[in-house]
Amino acid sequence: MPHLTPAYRDGETLYLSGALGFGSDGQISGDITEQTQKTLENLEAVLKDNGVDRNSVMRCGVYLTDTANFAAFDAAYAAFFGDHLPARSTIICGLALDTALIEIDVIAKG
């Protein structure tokens, strides 16, 4: 288990550690759309555990392994957040797990 906490609260600000698209079986699978949806669902569960919802998200840091996945990621991200538009950075980089195509961290108000 990595040395981190899923969320850290400092006053009214909630910082969520980077999340991956782990399924209930503990595996990461699927294309970028599926991994984006699962990653956002995993983050939403941490938000709910801390008494807030997706509309409390102020900023997302997004890490993609392939530029070619940007459009599909962005469509899944937009579907998840709807009219809510958190600030966002998107970085192309390598990730610690070979099967991961995306990682997202979050700052929320809470």
C-alpha positions as CSV (number, residue, x, y, z in Angstrom):
1,M,0.0,0.0,0.0
2,P,1.4,3.4,-1.0
3,H,2.3,5.9,1.8
4,L,-0.6,8.3,1.3
5,T,-4.1,9.1,2.4
6,P,-7.0,9.2,0.0
7,A,-8.0,12.7,1.2
8,Y,-6.6,15.4,3.5
9,R,-8.7,18.3,4.8
10,D,-7.2,21.7,5.7
11,G,-10.0,23.9,6.9
12,E,-12.6,24.2,4.1
13,T,-10.2,22.7,1.5
14,L,-10.1,19.0,0.6
15,Y,-7.1,17.6,-1.2
16,L,-7.6,14.2,-2.9
17,S,-4.6,12.0,-3.8
18,G,-4.3,10.9,-7.4
19,A,-6.7,8.2,-8.3
20,L,-6.6,5.5,-10.9
21,G,-9.3,3.5,-12.6
22,F,-9.2,0.5,-10.3
23,G,-12.3,-1.7,-10.6
24,S,-13.9,-3.6,-7.7
25,D,-11.6,-6.5,-8.6
26,G,-8.6,-4.4,-7.9
27,Q,-7.5,-4.3,-11.5
28,I,-7.2,-1.5,-14.0
29,S,-8.6,-2.3,-17.4
30,G,-10.4,-0.8,-20.4
31,D,-9.8,2.0,-22.8
32,I,-9.3,5.6,-21.9
33,T,-13.0,6.3,-21.7
34,E,-13.6,3.4,-19.3
35,Q,-10.6,4.3,-17.2
36,T,-11.6,8.0,-17.0
37,Q,-15.1,7.1,-15.9
38,K,-13.9,4.6,-13.3
39,T,-11.2,7.1,-12.0
40,L,-13.8,9.8,-11.6
41,E,-16.2,7.4,-9.9
42,N,-13.4,6.4,-7.5
43,L,-12.7,10.1,-6.7
44,E,-16.5,10.8,-6.3
45,A,-16.6,8.0,-3.6
46,V,-13.8,9.8,-1.7
47,L,-15.6,13.1,-2.0
48,K,-18.8,11.5,-0.6
49,D,-16.8,9.9,2.2
50,N,-15.8,13.5,3.1
51,G,-19.3,15.0,2.9
52,V,-19.0,16.8,-0.5
53,D,-20.0,16.1,-4.1
54,R,-18.5,16.6,-7.6
55,N,-19.8,20.2,-7.7
56,S,-17.4,21.0,-4.9
57,V,-14.4,20.3,-7.1
58,M,-12.4,23.4,-7.7
59,R,-9.4,21.9,-9.6
60,C,-8.3,18.7,-11.2
61,G,-4.8,17.6,-12.1
62,V,-5.0,15.1,-15.0
63,Y,-2.1,12.9,-16.1
64,L,-2.5,11.0,-19.4
65,T,0.0,8.5,-20.8
66,D,-0.8,9.3,-24.5
67,T,-1.8,12.5,-26.3
68,A,-3.9,10.5,-28.6
69,N,-6.3,9.8,-25.7
70,F,-7.0,13.4,-25.0
71,A,-10.3,13.8,-27.0
72,A,-11.9,10.6,-25.5
73,F,-10.7,11.6,-22.0
74,D,-12.1,15.1,-22.4
75,A,-15.5,13.8,-23.6
76,A,-15.8,11.4,-20.6
77,Y,-14.6,14.2,-18.2
78,A,-17.2,16.6,-19.6
79,A,-20.0,14.0,-19.3
80,F,-19.1,13.5,-15.7
81,F,-18.9,17.2,-14.7
82,G,-21.7,18.5,-16.9
83,D,-22.1,22.3,-16.5
84,H,-19.6,22.4,-13.6
85,L,-16.2,23.5,-14.9
86,P,-13.4,23.0,-12.4
87,A,-10.0,24.5,-13.3
88,R,-7.8,21.8,-14.8
89,S,-4.2,21.0,-15.8
90,T,-3.6,18.1,-18.2
91,I,-0.1,16.6,-18.4
92,I,1.2,13.9,-20.7
93,C,3.5,11.6,-18.8
94,G,4.3,8.1,-17.7
95,L,2.4,6.5,-14.8
96,A,3.6,4.1,-12.1
97,L,1.3,1.2,-13.2
98,D,1.7,0.0,-16.8
99,T,-2.0,-0.7,-17.3
100,A,-3.0,2.9,-16.2
101,L,-3.8,5.3,-19.0
102,I,-4.9,8.1,-16.6
103,E,-4.6,9.5,-13.1
104,I,-6.5,12.4,-11.7
105,D,-6.1,14.4,-8.4
106,V,-8.6,16.8,-7.0
107,I,-8.9,19.9,-4.8
108,A,-12.4,20.5,-3.6
109,K,-14.1,23.0,-1.2
110,G,-15.7,21.4,1.7
